Amino acid sequence: MSDFDPETTCKKITHFIRSYAKQSGTKGVVIGMSGGIDSTLTTYLAVKALGRENVLGVIMPEKSLTPAHDVLDATEVGDILRIEYSVVEIANILDSFLYSIPEVVDSEIVATGNLKARIRMSILYYYANIMSRMVVGTSNRTELLLGYFTKFGDGGVDIEPIGNLYKTQVRKMAHYFKVPKHIIDKPPSAGLWAGQTDEAELGLSYEQIDNVFSELLDKNVSKEYVINRYGIEEKVINSLLKRIENNRHKSKMAPIAPK
């Protein structure tokens, strides 16, 4: 990935956003802003593509879980870019769901985390519907390949502008846009349960995962080469490839039974 050019990539992505907005006949975009690097970069790109007046940021914290600094980082980005943004607290919405479902299991943190992601998706589409706008996703290529997103949650969007950028490339693009350093350096987290971080859950750093994927998927080199060059065990590489295969369904329409 040493030949990655942020300026050229910026032109391609902003052209993509403008073209798709024109093609869809929408009047702008809605973006969920978490205060993390992915949503921040996506917002910068959308503003560059469409102008700040056509971008709405929606910040959706959960009280008692979302760190205050994440909300402050998201509002800081909104203020830097001078876009309109709204803060929607989701705890009461989540409580209404959990109160209404008799079979709720408190220990099922993944199921509850996915419910939170789907609540946020519904909020974004409400804004998009009333404003005649598109919902812009903030997932990067590493996450999409791994299926590290919630189906019909943060995966429920109209377009994915940074969906072809590995996480390490997202960081390079963020430096290109001069995104605040404390946002770039923040440990990535979906923020769906206490103490959750992406890299701890995945078991590898994003840099290690990106090295594996860029070599195996983009350059078609052998697993032996990757093992020798990066010192990553074969069973770890196999688990990443298996995860890709197991999660392909997340990026496809539901199968339809034949006639």
C-alpha positions in Angstrom: 0.0 0.0 0.0 3.1 2.2 -0.2 1.9 3.7 -3.5 -1.4 5.0 -2.0 -2.0 8.6 -3.1 -4.5 10.5 -0.9 -5.0 13.4 -3.3 -6.0 11.1 -6.2 -8.2 9.0 -3.9 -9.9 12.1 -2.6 -10.8 13.1 -6.2 -12.2 9.7 -7.0 -14.3 9.5 -3.8 -15.7 13.0 -4.0 -16.6 12.4 -7.7 -18.4 9.2 -6.6 -20.4 11.0 -3.9 -21.4 13.8 -6.3 -22.3 11.4 -9.1 -24.4 9.1 -6.9 -26.2 12.1 -5.3 -27.1 13.4 -8.8 -28.1 10.0 -10.1 -30.4 9.3 -7.1 -32.0 12.8 -7.3 -31.4 13.5 -3.6 -30.8 16.8 -2.0 -27.9 15.9 0.2 -26.6 13.3 2.7 -27.1 12.2 6.3 -24.1 10.7 8.2 -23.9 9.1 11.6 -21.0 10.8 13.4 -19.5 8.8 16.2 -16.4 10.9 16.9 -14.2 8.2 15.3 -11.9 8.4 12.4 -14.1 6.6 9.8 -17.2 8.8 10.3 -15.0 11.9 10.5 -13.2 11.2 7.3 -16.5 10.4 5.5 -17.9 13.7 6.7 -14.9 15.6 5.4 -15.3 13.9 2.1 -19.0 14.5 1.9 -18.5 18.2 2.6 -15.8 18.5 0.0 -18.0 16.7 -2.5 -21.4 18.4 -1.9 -20.8 21.5 0.2 -21.5 21.9 4.0 -25.1 23.0 3.4 -25.9 19.6 2.0 -24.5 17.5 4.8 -26.3 16.6 8.0 -24.4 14.9 10.9 -26.4 12.9 13.4 -24.7 12.1 16.7 -26.3 9.2 18.5 -24.8 8.6 22.0 -26.1 6.2 24.6 -26.0 7.7 28.1 -23.9 5.8 30.6 -22.0 4.1 27.8 -20.8 6.5 25.1 -17.8 8.4 26.4 -18.3 12.1 26.7 -15.1 12.7 24.7 -16.7 10.9 21.7 -19.6 13.2 21.7 -17.3 16.2 22.0 -15.1 14.9 19.2 -18.1 14.5 16.9 -19.4 18.0 17.7 -15.9 19.4 17.2 -15.9 17.9 13.7 -19.3 19.4 13.0 -18.0 22.9 14.2 -14.8 22.6 12.2 -16.7 21.8 9.0 -19.6 24.2 9.9 -22.2 21.6 9.1 -25.6 21.2 10.6 -25.7 18.4 13.2 -28.2 16.9 15.6 -27.7 14.9 18.8 -30.2 12.1 19.4 -29.8 10.1 22.6 -30.7 6.5 22.1 -30.9 5.1 25.6 -34.6 5.6 26.0 -35.3 4.1 22.6 -33.2 1.1 23.5 -35.0 0.7 26.8 -38.4 0.8 25.1 -37.3 -2.1 22.9 -35.9 -4.2 25.8 -38.9 -3.5 28.0 -41.2 -4.7 25.2 -39.5 -7.9 24.4 -40.3 -10.7 26.9 -37.4 -12.9 26.0 -34.6 -10.3 26.5 -31.4 -11.9 27.9 -29.2 -9.3 29.6 -26.1 -11.4 29.1 -26.5 -11.3 25.3 -24.3 -8.2 24.7 -23.8 -8.9 21.0 -27.6 -9.1 20.3 -28.1 -5.9 22.3 -25.2 -4.3 20.5 -26.7 -5.1 17.1 -30.1 -3.7 18.3 -28.3 -0.4 19.0 -26.8 -0.3 15.6 -30.2 -0.9 14.0 -31.8 1.8 16.1 -29.2 4.2 14.8 -29.8 3.1 11.2 -33.5 3.8 11.7 -32.8 7.3 13.0 -30.6 8.1 10.1 -33.2 6.9 7.6 -35.9 9.0 9.3 -33.8 12.1 8.8 -33.0 11.0 5.2 -36.7 10.5 4.4 -37.9 13.8 5.7 -35.0 15.7 4.0 -34.9 13.7 0.7 -31.3 12.7 1.3 -29.1 9.6 1.1 -27.7 7.8 4.1 -23.9 7.7 3.8 -22.1 4.7 5.3 -18.8 5.0 7.2 -17.4 1.5 6.9 -13.9 0.9 5.6 -12.7 -2.0 3.4 -11.2 -3.9 6.3 -14.5 -3.9 8.2 -16.5 -4.8 5.1 -14.3 -7.7 4.2 -14.4 -9.1 7.7 -18.1 -8.5 8.1 -17.3 -6.4 11.1 -20.5 -4.5 11.0 -24.2 -5.1 11.9 -26.3 -6.4 9.1 -29.1 -3.8 8.5 -27.4 -1.7 11.2 -24.3 0.3 10.3 -24.4 -1.9 7.1 -27.8 -0.4 6.2 -26.8 2.6 4.0 -27.1 3.9 0.5 -23.4 4.3 -0.4 -20.1 3.5 1.2 -17.6 6.2 0.1 -14.6 4.7 2.0 -15.5 1.1 1.4 -12.5 0.5 -0.7 -10.0 2.0 1.8 -8.2 -0.2 4.2 -8.1 1.1 7.8 -4.5 2.1 7.4 -5.4 4.1 4.3 -8.2 5.8 6.2 -5.6 7.0 8.6 -3.5 8.4 5.7 -6.5 10.2 4.3 -7.3 11.6 7.7 -3.8 13.1 7.9 -4.2 14.5 4.4 -7.4 16.3 5.5 -5.7 17.5 8.7 -8.3 15.7 10.9 -7.6 16.5 14.6 -4.8 14.2 15.8 -6.7 13.0 18.9 -9.4 11.6 16.6 -6.8 9.9 14.3 -5.0 8.3 17.3 -8.2 7.2 19.2 -8.5 3.4 19.6 -11.2 2.2 17.1 -14.4 1.1 18.8 -18.0 0.5 17.7 -19.0 1.5 21.2 -21.7 -1.1 21.5 -20.7 -2.4 25.0 -18.4 -1.2 27.8 -14.7 -1.7 27.1 -15.2 -2.8 23.5 -12.4 -2.1 21.0 -12.1 -3.3 17.5 -8.6 -4.6 17.6 -9.1 -6.5 20.9 -12.2 -8.1 19.5 -10.5 -9.0 16.2 -7.4 -10.3 17.9 -5.0 -8.4 15.6 -4.1 -4.8 14.9 -5.7 -3.2 11.8 -2.2 -2.8 10.4 -1.6 -6.5 10.6 -5.0 -7.4 9.1 -4.5 -4.8 6.3 -1.0 -6.3 5.5 -2.6 -9.8 5.2 -5.4 -8.6 3.0 -3.4 -6.4 0.7 -0.9 -9.2 0.1 -3.3 -12.1 -0.3 -6.3 -10.4 -1.9 -4.7 -7.5 -3.9 -1.4 -9.0 -4.9 -2.3 -12.7 -4.9 0.8 -13.7 -3.0 1.1 -17.0 -1.1 0.2 -17.5 2.5 3.8 -18.7 3.0 5.1 -15.3 1.9 2.8 -13.5 4.3 3.8 -15.7 7.2 7.5 -15.2 6.6 7.3 -11.5 5.9 4.9 -10.4 8.8 5.3 -13.3 11.3 1.6 -14.0 11.4 0.6 -17.6 12.1 -1.1 -19.6 9.4 -4.0 -20.4 11.7 -4.6 -16.7 12.2 -4.6 -16.0 8.5 -7.0 -18.9 8.0 -9.3 -17.5 10.6 -9.4 -14.2 8.8 -10.1 -15.8 5.5 -12.8 -18.0 7.0 -14.4 -14.9 8.6 -14.6 -13.3 5.1 -16.3 -16.3 3.7 -18.7 -16.7 6.7 -19.8 -13.0 6.5 -20.3 -12.7 2.7 -24.1 -12.8 3.3 -23.9 -9.4 5.0 -23.1 -7.7 1.8 -25.7 -9.5 -0.4 -29.4 -9.3 -0.8 -31.4 -12.0 0.9 -31.6 -15.1 -1.3 -34.9 -15.6 -3.2 -36.4 -19.1 -3.5 -36.7 -20.3 -7.2 -40.1 -20.5 -8.9 
